[in-house]
């Protein structure tokens, strides 16, 4: 007789995987509590205190991180810029994920001409550079927060559709799906009750990795003047104005750039942690 197998110890989530999630939580809390954390109105101007270095005072302002070309407090603008970046990223990921996943599910399950039409449209969108498509669309619709969200969702849905389509093809032949069909389950019930929950892990990983890309896209469009418009605080627009003062006031562009780098890096590391947690091949 073979020896009885010993129970395997339960794997725990490594501690090193928690710190990106903790830092991301700090960014989220900063965005939510921006009115409480910002020391001043992000749009309040003080021309006497323009381009003050970090740690200096001017009139009733004390600039912890310095001031910009209009004397606005840089710390307050960075805090409110966190809210803009996260809001755009969350909304665009939700819209593109929902739309792309729904099309991928339908294409993978129905097959035939539906699959061909959806996948060819996705191929057309994937063949156009996402940045170029976003710039052209925003230039036509006009720059605004709502249009940036719609443009980013429009350019990124094919990736979700591709992943959902491939996962649906692999799942549709499973025994539990065939049993649901024999039991008389409707198409909508089979798709969203039996197939979607079993492919959700992969889609969540894709969404976490796309989140950082949405932050970069928003900053890039704002840098070009096609995203969130002044005087609303945005890291991209702060980088755009700060590039003119790199030699004389390095903090105007450097500090928002460091925040953008930290947020994208944290989101990518969080996506890796989520992948390791949900994908059994990595556990």
NUBAMI-470367 format. One line per field, with one value per residue: residue in one letter; x, y, z of N, C-alpha, C, O in turn. Coordinates in steps of 0.1 Angstrom, whole numbers, plus 2048, in hexadecimal, padded with zeros to 3 digits. Example, Ala and Ser with C-alpha at 12.3 -4.5 7.8 and 13.67 -1.06 7.14 Angstrom:
% NUBAMI-470367
rest c(A,S)
n_px c(884,880)
n_py c(7C7,7EA)
n_pz c(84E,847)
ca_px c(87B,889)
ca_py c(7D3,7F5)
ca_pz c(84E,847)
c_px c(884,881)
c_py c(7DF,800)
c_pz c(84E,84F)
o_px c(88E,886)
o_py c(7DF,80B)
o_pz c(855,850)
% end
This chain:
% NUBAMI-470367
rest c(X,X,X,X,X,X,X,X,X,X,X,X,X,X,X,X,X,X,X,X,X,X,X,X,X,X,X,X,X,X,X,X,X,X,X,X,X,X,X,X,X,X,X,X,X,X,X,X,X,X,X,X,X,X,X,X,X,X,X,X,X,X,X,X,X,X,X,X,X,X,X,X,X,X,X,X,X,X,X,X,X,X,X,X,X,X,X,X,X,X,X,X,X,X,X,X,X,X,X,X,X,X,X,X,X,X,X,X,X,X,X,X,X,X,X,X,X,X,X,X,X,X,X,X,X,X,X,X,X,X,X,X,X,X,X,X,X,X,X,X,X,X,X,X,X,X,X,X,X,X,X,X,X,X,X,X,X,X,X,X,X,X,X,X,X,X,X,X,X,X,X,X,X,X,X,X,X,X,X,X,X,X,X,X,X,X,X,X,X,X,X,X,X,X,X,X,X,X,X,X,X,X,X,X,X,X,X,X,X,X,X,X,X,X,X,X,X,X,X,X,X,X,X,X,X,X,X,X,X,X,X,X,X,X,X,X,X,X,X,X,X,X,X,X,X,X,X,X,X,X,X,X,X,X,X,X,X,X,X,X,X,X,X,X,X,X,X,X,X,X,X,X,X,X,X,X,X,X,X,X,X,X,X)
n_px c(808,804,814,800,7F7,805,7F4,7F5,806,7F4,7F7,804,7FE,81A,82D,83C,82C,818,81F,81E,803,7FB,807,7F9,7E0,7E4,7E7,7CC,7BD,7C7,7BD,7A2,79F,7A7,79E,7A1,7BB,7CB,7DD,7D7,7C1,7C2,7C2,7C7,7D8,7F7,809,81F,82D,837,847,855,86D,86C,861,85F,851,836,825,805,80A,81A,831,834,83D,846,83D,82A,82C,818,817,808,801,815,814,7F8,7ED,7F9,7ED,7D1,7D4,7D9,7BF,7B3,7C2,7BD,7A1,79C,7AA,79C,781,785,790,77B,766,772,779,760,752,763,766,74B,747,75B,753,73A,742,754,742,72C,737,73C,730,72E,744,758,753,756,771,77F,77A,786,7A0,7A5,7A5,7BB,7CF,7D4,7E8,7E5,7E9,7E9,7CF,7C1,7C9,7BF,7A3,79D,7A4,790,778,77D,78F,78A,780,76D,76E,788,786,774,782,799,78C,782,798,7A4,794,796,7AA,7A0,78A,798,7A5,78E,781,793,794,779,775,785,778,75D,759,75A,74E,73B,730,724,712,701,6F6,6E8,6D6,6C4,6CC,6CC,6DD,6E8,6E9,6FA,712,717,714,721,738,745,74C,761,775,77C,792,7A9,7A1,7A0,7BB,7C5,7B7,7C3,7DD,7D8,7D0,7E6,7F0,7DB,7DD,7F5,7EE,7DA,7EA,7FC,7EA,7E1,7F9,7FE,7EA,7D1,7C2,7B5,7AB,7BB,7B0,7B1,7C1,7D9,7F0,7FD,7F9,807,821,824,824,839,850,85B,869,87D,899,89A,886,884,873,858,852,85F,855,838,83E,84C,838,825,835,838,81E,816,82A,823,809,80E,81E,80B,7F9,809,80A,7EF,7EB,7FC,7EE,7D5,7D9,7DE,7F5,80A,80A)
n_py c(7F4,816,832,847,868,885,8A1,8C0,8DE,8FC,916,936,958,969,97F,993,999,9A9,9C4,9D4,9D5,9E2,9FC,A04,A06,A1C,A30,A2F,A36,A50,A5C,A5B,A69,A83,A9E,AA1,A9C,AAD,ACB,AE4,AF6,AE7,AF7,B11,B2F,B3F,B57,B64,B50,B3F,B23,B1A,B09,AE7,AE7,B02,B22,B39,B56,B4B,B31,B12,B00,AE0,ACE,ADF,AF9,B00,B0F,B23,B28,B15,AFC,AE0,AC7,AC5,AC4,AAD,A9A,A9D,A96,A7B,A72,A77,A67,A4C,A4B,A4D,A36,A21,A23,A21,A07,9F7,9FC,9F4,9DA,9CE,9D1,9C5,9AB,9A1,9A0,98E,977,971,96E,957,944,942,940,93C,954,969,967,96B,985,995,98F,998,9B3,9B9,9B3,9C8,9DF,9D8,9DA,9F4,A0D,A12,A2B,A3D,A3A,A42,A5D,A68,A64,A73,A8C,A90,A8D,A9F,AAC,AA0,A93,A7F,A78,A6E,A57,A48,A45,A36,A1F,A17,A11,9FB,9E5,9CE,9BD,9B1,9A4,991,981,978,96A,955,947,940,92F,91A,912,90D,8F2,8E3,8CB,8D3,8E9,8DE,8CE,8E2,8EC,8D6,8D5,8E8,903,926,93B,952,94D,937,943,958,94D,935,934,94D,951,93E,947,95F,964,966,97C,990,992,99D,9B5,9C2,9C5,9D6,9ED,9FD,A04,A14,A2A,A35,A3B,A4F,A63,A68,A72,A89,A97,A9E,AB0,AA7,A9A,A9B,ABB,ADB,AF1,AD9,AC1,AAC,A92,A8E,AA7,AB7,AAE,AB6,AD3,AD6,ACE,AE4,AF0,AE2,AE6,AFB,AF8,ADC,ACC,ACF,ABF,AA7,A9B,A95,A83,A6F,A65,A5B,A47,A37,A2F,A20,A0C,9FF,9F6,9E4,9D1,9C9,9BD,9A7,999,993,982,96D,964,95C,94B,929,91E,92E,92D)
n_pz c(800,7F9,809,81E,813,820,82F,81D,826,82A,812,817,811,805,81A,80E,7F8,801,806,7EE,7EA,802,7FE,7E7,7F2,802,7EF,7E5,7FB,7FF,7E8,7ED,805,7FE,801,81C,821,812,816,80C,7F6,7D6,7BF,7C7,7C3,7C7,7BE,7C8,7D4,7C1,7B2,7C8,7DC,7EB,80D,814,81D,815,818,823,81E,821,812,80F,7FC,7E9,7D0,7B2,791,794,7AE,7BC,7D5,7D4,7E1,7E7,7CD,7C3,7D4,7CD,7B2,7B4,7B8,79F,78D,797,796,77A,771,77F,775,759,758,762,74F,736,73D,743,72B,718,723,722,706,6FF,70D,700,6E5,6E8,6F0,6DF,6C6,6A3,68B,69D,6AE,69B,692,6AA,6B1,69B,69B,6B3,6AB,699,6AA,6BA,6A8,6A4,6B3,6D5,6E3,6CD,6C3,6DA,6DC,6C4,6C7,6DE,6D5,6C2,6D1,6E6,702,722,743,742,727,725,734,725,70D,715,71D,705,6F6,703,706,6F5,6FF,715,709,6F9,70C,71B,707,6FF,718,71B,706,70F,725,71E,716,72D,745,758,74B,735,741,74D,735,72C,741,73A,73E,737,71E,729,744,745,73C,74E,767,768,757,758,774,776,766,770,780,76F,760,774,77A,762,763,779,76F,75A,766,76F,756,74D,75F,756,73B,740,74C,737,722,730,732,718,715,70F,721,742,749,752,76C,77B,78F,783,77F,766,759,76B,767,74D,74E,760,753,747,75A,764,767,779,78D,798,7A7,79F,789,78F,7A8,7A3,78F,79C,7AD,79A,78F,7A6,7AC,794,795,7AD,7A7,793,7A1,7B3,7A1,799,7B2,7B5,79F,7A6,7BC,7B2,79C,798,78E,796,7B1)
ca_px c(800,80C,812,7F6,7FD,803,7ED,7FE,803,7ED,800,800,802,827,82D,841,822,80F,823,819,7F4,7FA,80A,7EE,7D5,7E7,7E3,7BE,7B8,7CB,7B4,794,79F,7AF,79A,7A5,7CA,7D1,7DE,7D1,7BA,7CC,7C2,7CA,7E4,7FF,814,82B,834,839,853,85C,872,865,864,860,844,834,818,7FF,80D,827,832,83C,844,848,832,82C,82E,80E,817,7FF,808,818,80F,7EA,7EA,7FC,7E2,7C5,7D7,7D7,7B1,7B0,7C8,7B6,794,79C,7AE,792,776,788,792,76E,75F,778,778,752,74E,76B,763,73E,748,763,74A,730,749,759,738,723,73F,736,732,72F,752,760,751,75C,77F,785,779,791,7AD,7A6,7A9,7C8,7D9,7D6,7EF,7DB,7EB,7E5,7C0,7BC,7CB,7B6,796,79C,7A5,783,76D,780,795,782,782,764,773,794,782,76E,78C,7A1,784,780,7A5,7AA,78B,79A,7B3,796,783,7A1,7A7,782,77E,79B,790,76C,777,78B,76E,750,759,75B,743,731,729,71B,706,6F8,6EF,6DE,6CB,6BC,6D0,6CD,6EB,6ED,6EC,707,71D,71A,713,729,744,74C,753,76D,780,77D,79F,7B1,79D,7A4,7C9,7C6,7B3,7CD,7E9,7D4,7CE,7F2,7F0,7D1,7E3,7FF,7E7,7D4,7F5,801,7E1,7E1,806,7FC,7DF,7C5,7BB,7AF,7AF,7BE,7B9,7B0,7CE,7DC,7FF,802,7FA,811,82D,825,828,845,85B,860,870,886,8A6,899,87D,883,868,84B,850,864,84D,82D,843,84F,82B,820,83E,835,810,816,831,81B,7FE,814,822,7FE,7F4,811,805,7E1,7ED,802,7E4,7CA,7DE,7E4,803,814,809)
ca_py c(800,823,83A,852,875,88F,8AE,8CA,8EA,907,920,943,963,96E,98D,99C,99D,9B2,9D2,9DC,9D7,9EC,A09,A07,A0A,A2A,A39,A30,A3F,A5E,A62,A5C,A73,A8E,AAB,AA1,A9B,AB9,AD6,AF0,AF4,AE4,B01,B1E,B34,B49,B5A,B68,B44,B36,B1B,B19,AFB,AE0,AEB,B10,B29,B46,B5A,B42,B24,B0B,AF7,AD4,AC8,AEA,AFE,B00,B1C,B2C,B28,B0B,AF2,AD4,ABC,AC4,AC0,A9F,A92,A9D,A8F,A6D,A6F,A77,A5B,A40,A4B,A4A,A28,A18,A24,A1B,9F8,9F1,9FD,9EC,9CC,9C9,9D0,9BB,99E,99D,99C,982,96B,96E,968,94A,93A,941,93C,93F,962,972,966,971,994,99B,98E,9A0,9C1,9BA,9B4,9D6,9E8,9D5,9DD,A03,A10,A17,A39,A45,A3A,A4B,A6B,A6C,A64,A7E,A98,A91,A8F,AAA,AA8,AA1,A87,A75,A73,A66,A4A,A41,A42,A2B,A13,A13,A0C,9F0,9DA,9C2,9B4,9A9,99B,986,978,971,961,949,940,93A,923,90F,90E,909,8E4,8DC,8C3,8DB,8F2,8D5,8CA,8ED,8ED,8CB,8D8,8F3,910,930,93F,95D,946,92F,94C,961,946,929,936,959,950,936,94E,96C,966,96B,98A,999,995,9A6,9C3,9C8,9CA,9E1,9F8,A05,A0A,A1F,A36,A3B,A41,A5C,A6D,A6C,A7B,A96,A9D,AA3,ABA,AA0,A93,AA4,AC9,AE4,AF0,ACC,ABC,A9F,A90,A90,AB5,ABD,AAB,ABF,AE0,AD6,ACC,AF1,AF6,AD7,AEB,B05,AF3,ACE,AC5,AD0,AB3,A9B,A95,A8E,A78,A64,A60,A53,A3B,A2E,A29,A16,A01,9F9,9EF,9D8,9C7,9C3,9B4,99A,992,98D,977,962,95F,956,941,91E,91A,936,92B)
ca_pz c(800,7F8,815,81D,810,82B,82B,819,82D,823,80E,81B,808,80B,820,804,7EF,808,806,7E3,7ED,80C,7F8,7DE,7FB,806,7E4,7E4,807,7FC,7DE,7F3,80F,7F9,807,82A,822,80B,81F,806,7E9,7CC,7B5,7CD,7BD,7CF,7B4,7CF,7D8,7B5,7B0,7D5,7DE,7F6,81B,816,820,80E,81D,82C,818,824,807,813,7F0,7E0,7C9,7A3,78A,798,7BD,7C2,7DD,7CC,7E8,7E5,7C0,7C2,7DB,7C4,7A6,7B6,7B6,791,787,79B,791,76C,770,783,76C,74C,759,764,743,72C,741,742,71D,711,728,71D,6F8,6FE,711,6F6,6DA,6EA,6F3,6D4,6BB,696,686,6A8,6B2,690,692,6B6,6B1,690,6A0,6BD,6A4,694,6B5,6BF,69E,6A5,6BF,6DF,6E5,6C2,6C3,6E5,6D8,6B9,6CC,6E7,6CD,6BC,6DB,6EF,70E,72F,74B,73D,71A,727,739,71A,703,71A,71D,6F7,6F0,70A,708,6ED,706,71E,700,6F5,717,71E,6FC,701,724,719,6FD,717,730,719,714,739,748,75F,742,72D,74A,74E,729,72C,74A,735,741,72D,71B,732,751,744,73A,75A,773,768,750,75D,781,775,75F,776,786,765,75C,77F,778,757,767,781,767,751,76F,76E,749,74D,766,74D,730,744,74E,729,71C,737,72F,70A,715,70A,72C,74B,746,75D,777,782,792,77D,77F,759,756,773,761,741,752,768,74A,744,766,769,76B,784,797,795,7AF,798,780,795,7B2,79D,787,7A6,7B2,78F,78F,7B2,7AA,78A,79A,7B7,7A1,78C,7AB,7B8,797,79A,7BE,7B3,796,7AE,7C5,7AB,792,79F,789,79D,7BF)
c_px c(809,809,808,7FD,7FB,7FC,7F7,7FB,7FD,7F7,7FB,805,80F,826,832,837,818,812,81F,80A,7F2,7FD,7FF,7E2,7D7,7E4,7D3,7B8,7BC,7C1,7A6,794,7A7,7AB,79F,7B4,7D1,7D2,7D7,7C8,7C4,7CD,7C5,7D7,7EA,80B,821,834,836,847,85C,861,86B,86A,865,852,843,825,811,801,81A,827,83B,843,846,83C,835,82D,824,80D,80D,807,809,813,800,7E6,7EE,7F1,7D6,7C8,7D6,7C8,7AE,7B5,7C1,7A8,793,7A0,7A3,786,779,78A,784,766,765,777,76A,74F,756,768,755,73F,750,75B,741,737,74E,74E,72F,72A,739,73A,734,73E,75B,75F,758,76B,786,785,784,79F,7B0,7AB,7B7,7D3,7DC,7DD,7E5,7DD,7E7,7D6,7BB,7BE,7C1,7A8,793,79C,797,778,770,785,78C,784,779,769,77F,790,77C,778,795,799,783,78D,7A9,7A0,78F,7A2,7AA,78F,78B,7A2,79A,77E,786,797,782,76D,77C,781,761,74F,759,74D,738,729,720,710,6FC,6F0,6E4,6D3,6C2,6BF,6D0,6DB,6F0,6F1,6F8,713,721,719,71D,737,74C,753,760,778,783,78B,7A9,7AE,7A1,7B3,7CC,7C2,7BD,7DA,7E5,7D2,7DA,7F3,7E7,7D6,7ED,7F8,7E1,7DF,7FA,7F7,7E0,7EE,805,7F1,7D2,7BD,7B4,7B4,7B2,7B1,7B8,7BE,7CF,7EB,804,803,805,81F,82F,82A,836,851,862,869,879,893,8A5,890,87A,877,85B,848,855,85B,840,832,846,842,825,828,83A,828,810,81E,82A,810,803,818,815,7F8,7FC,80C,7F8,7E2,7F2,7F7,7D9,7CE,7E4,7F2,80E,814,812)
c_py c(80D,82B,845,860,87E,89B,8B9,8D7,8F5,912,92E,94D,969,97C,997,9A1,9A7,9C1,9DA,9DF,9E2,9FA,A0D,A0C,A18,A33,A3A,A38,A4D,A64,A64,A68,A80,A9B,AAC,AA2,AA7,AC5,AE3,AEC,AF2,AEF,B0F,B23,B3F,B4D,B5F,B5C,B3A,B30,B1B,B0B,AF5,AE6,AFA,B16,B35,B4A,B50,B33,B1F,AFF,AEB,ACE,AD3,AEF,AFE,B0E,B27,B2D,B1F,B00,AE5,AC7,ABA,AC0,AB2,A96,A92,A96,A80,A69,A6E,A6A,A4E,A40,A47,A3B,A1F,A18,A1E,A0C,9F1,9F1,9F4,9DD,9C6,9C7,9C5,9AC,999,999,990,975,967,968,95A,940,938,93C,941,94E,96C,973,96D,980,99A,99A,996,9AF,9C3,9BB,9C2,9DF,9E5,9D8,9EC,A06,A17,A26,A41,A45,A43,A5A,A70,A6D,A70,A8B,A9B,A95,A9C,AA5,AAA,A94,A7C,A6F,A6B,A58,A41,A3C,A36,A1E,A0E,A0C,9FF,9E4,9CD,9B8,9AB,99F,98F,97C,970,967,954,941,93A,92E,917,909,909,8FA,8DC,8D5,8CB,8E4,8EA,8D1,8D5,8EF,8E2,8CD,8E3,901,91A,934,949,956,93E,938,953,959,93A,92C,942,957,947,93C,95C,96F,96C,979,994,99C,99F,9B4,9CA,9CD,9D5,9EE,A02,A0C,A16,A2C,A3D,A42,A4F,A66,A71,A75,A89,A9E,AA4,AAE,AB4,A99,A9D,AB2,AD1,AEC,AE3,AC6,AAE,A9E,A92,A9F,ABC,ABA,AB4,ACD,AE1,AD4,AD9,AF7,AEB,ADC,AF4,B00,AE4,AC7,AC5,AC4,AA6,A94,A8F,A82,A6C,A5D,A57,A46,A31,A28,A1E,A0A,9F9,9F1,9E3,9CD,9C1,9BA,9A6,992,98C,981,96B,95C,957,94A,935,91A,922,934,920)
c_pz c(800,805,814,81B,81C,826,828,821,824,81F,812,811,80D,80F,816,7FA,7F4,806,7FA,7E5,7F8,807,7EF,7E7,800,7FB,7E3,7EF,805,7F2,7E4,7FD,80B,7FF,816,82B,81C,814,81A,7FA,7DE,7C1,7BA,7C9,7C7,7C7,7BB,7D2,7CD,7B5,7BD,7D7,7EA,804,81D,818,818,812,826,827,81E,81B,80B,807,7E5,7D9,7BA,79E,78E,7A7,7C3,7CA,7D6,7D3,7E6,7D7,7BD,7C8,7D2,7B7,7A7,7B4,7A7,78A,78B,796,782,76A,774,77A,75F,74D,75A,757,738,730,740,733,716,716,723,70E,6F7,702,706,6E9,6DC,6EC,6E7,6C8,6AE,692,691,6AD,6A7,690,69E,6B5,6A6,695,6AA,6B6,69E,69E,6BA,6B5,69E,6B3,6C9,6E2,6DA,6C1,6CE,6E2,6CE,6BF,6D5,6DF,6C6,6C6,6E4,6FC,71A,736,745,730,71B,72B,72D,710,708,71A,70F,6F1,6F7,70B,700,6F5,70F,715,6FC,700,71A,713,6FD,70D,722,710,705,721,72A,718,721,73C,74F,756,739,735,74C,741,728,736,746,739,735,72A,725,740,750,743,747,767,774,762,756,76A,780,76D,765,77B,77B,761,767,77E,76D,75B,770,779,75E,759,76E,761,747,754,75D,741,734,746,740,722,722,734,721,70A,710,715,735,74A,752,760,77F,783,78B,77C,771,755,75E,76D,754,744,759,75F,746,74F,76C,76E,777,790,795,79C,7A8,790,787,79F,7AC,795,790,7AB,7A7,78E,79A,7B1,7A0,78E,7A4,7B1,79A,795,7B1,7AE,797,7A7,7BC,7A9,79E,7B7,7BE,7A2,799,79A,790,7AC,7C4)
o_px c(813,7FF,808,807,7EF,7FE,801,7F0,800,7FE,7EF,80E,80F,81F,82D,839,810,80A,81B,805,7E9,7F6,7FB,7DB,7CE,7DE,7CE,7AF,7B4,7BD,79F,78B,7AC,7B4,7A1,7BA,7DC,7C7,7D3,7C8,7CD,7D7,7C4,7E2,7E3,816,82C,840,837,851,868,859,865,876,86B,848,84D,81C,818,7FB,824,820,847,84F,849,831,840,830,826,804,80A,812,7FF,80E,7FB,7DD,7E7,7EE,7D0,7BF,7D3,7C6,7A6,7AE,7BE,7A4,78B,79A,7A0,781,771,786,782,760,75E,775,769,749,750,768,754,73A,74D,75D,73F,732,74D,751,72B,724,731,745,73B,744,764,769,75F,772,791,78E,78B,7A7,7BB,7B4,7BE,7DE,7E6,7D8,7DE,7D3,7E0,7D0,7B1,7B4,7BC,7A1,789,795,793,770,766,781,787,788,77E,769,781,796,77F,777,798,79F,783,78C,7B2,7A4,78C,7A1,7AC,78C,786,7A1,79A,778,780,796,780,766,778,782,75B,743,759,743,72C,71E,714,704,6F0,6E4,6D9,6C7,6B8,6B7,6D5,6E4,6FC,6FB,701,71D,72D,71E,722,741,758,75E,769,783,78B,790,7B0,7B7,7A4,7B7,7D4,7C9,7BF,7DF,7ED,7D3,7D8,7F8,7EA,7D4,7ED,7FD,7E2,7DD,7FD,7FC,7E0,7EE,80B,7EF,7C9,7B3,7AC,7C0,7AB,7A9,7BF,7C5,7C7,7F2,80F,80D,80B,828,83A,832,83D,85D,86E,870,87D,898,8AF,892,870,872,852,83D,84F,859,83D,82B,843,841,81F,822,839,826,80B,81A,82A,80D,7FC,815,815,7F3,7F5,80B,7F5,7DC,7EE,7F8,7D4,7C6,7EE,7F9,819,81D,812)
o_py c(80D,82A,84B,863,87E,8A0,8BB,8DA,8F6,917,931,94B,96E,984,9A2,9AB,9AC,9C9,9E6,9EA,9EA,A04,A19,A15,A20,A3E,A45,A40,A56,A70,A6E,A6F,A87,AA3,AB7,AA8,AAB,AC9,AEB,AE1,AFA,AF0,B19,B1C,B46,B47,B5E,B5D,B2E,B36,B1C,B02,AFB,AE8,AFE,B0F,B3C,B43,B4C,B2A,B26,AF6,AEB,AC9,AD0,AEB,AFC,B18,B33,B33,B21,AFD,ADF,ABE,AAF,AB8,AAB,A8C,A87,A90,A79,A5E,A65,A63,A46,A35,A3F,A34,A15,A0D,A16,A05,9E7,9E7,9EC,9D5,9BB,9BD,9BD,9A3,98D,98E,987,96B,95B,95E,952,934,92C,935,94B,953,976,97D,975,987,9A4,9A4,99B,9B6,9CE,9C2,9C7,9E7,9EE,9DA,9F0,A01,A21,A2D,A4C,A50,A4A,A62,A7B,A77,A77,A95,AA6,A9E,AA1,A9B,AB5,A8A,A71,A63,A61,A4E,A36,A32,A2D,A14,A02,A03,9F8,9D9,9C2,9AC,99F,994,984,970,964,95D,949,935,92F,924,90C,8FE,901,8F5,8D0,8D8,8C9,8E7,8EE,8CF,8D3,8F3,8E5,8C9,8E6,90A,916,932,948,95A,93E,935,953,95E,937,927,940,95B,949,937,963,97A,975,981,9A0,9A8,9A8,9BE,9D6,9D7,9DE,9F9,A0E,A17,A1F,A37,A49,A4C,A58,A72,A7D,A7F,A93,AAA,AAF,AB4,ABC,A92,AA5,AB4,ACF,AEE,AE2,AC5,AA5,AA7,A97,AA3,AC6,AC2,AB8,AD2,AEA,AD7,AD9,B01,AEC,AD8,AF5,B05,AE1,ABD,ABD,AC0,A9C,A88,A84,A78,A60,A51,A4C,A3C,A25,A1C,A13,9FE,9EC,9E5,9D8,9C2,9B5,9AF,99C,986,981,977,95F,950,94D,941,937,913,91D,938,91D)
o_pz c(807,80B,809,822,821,81B,830,823,818,828,810,80A,818,80A,816,7F3,7ED,806,7FC,7E2,7F6,80A,7EE,7E3,802,7FE,7E1,7ED,808,7F3,7E1,7FD,813,803,81B,835,821,819,821,7F6,7DC,7B9,7B3,7CB,7CF,7C8,7B6,7D3,7D0,7B9,7BC,7D4,7F2,806,827,815,814,80F,830,82D,820,81B,80B,809,7DA,7DC,7B5,7A5,78B,7AC,7CF,7C6,7D1,7CD,7E4,7D6,7B6,7C3,7D1,7B1,79E,7AF,7A3,783,782,792,77E,762,76C,776,759,744,755,753,732,727,73B,730,70F,70E,71F,70A,6EE,6FC,703,6E4,6D3,6EA,6E4,6BF,6AE,695,690,6AF,6AB,68F,69C,6B8,6A8,692,6AA,6BB,69E,69C,6BD,6B8,698,6BD,6C5,6E3,6DC,6BE,6CC,6E4,6CF,6BB,6D4,6E3,6C4,6C4,6EA,701,71D,730,745,72E,714,727,72C,70A,700,717,70C,6E9,6F1,710,704,6F3,710,719,6FB,6FE,71C,716,6FC,70C,727,712,703,725,731,718,721,737,74B,758,737,72F,74C,741,724,734,74D,738,72B,732,729,746,759,749,74B,771,77F,767,75A,76C,788,76D,760,77B,77E,75E,764,780,76E,757,76E,77C,75B,753,76C,760,740,74F,75C,73C,72C,742,73E,71C,71B,733,71F,6FF,70D,712,730,749,75D,757,78A,779,78E,779,76F,750,75A,76E,751,73D,757,763,742,74D,778,779,77F,79B,790,796,7AA,78F,784,79E,7B0,795,78D,7AD,7AA,78C,798,7B4,7A2,78C,7A4,7B6,79A,793,7B4,7B2,796,7A6,7C0,7AB,79C,7BA,7C3,79F,7A0,7A2,791,7B3,7D0)
% end
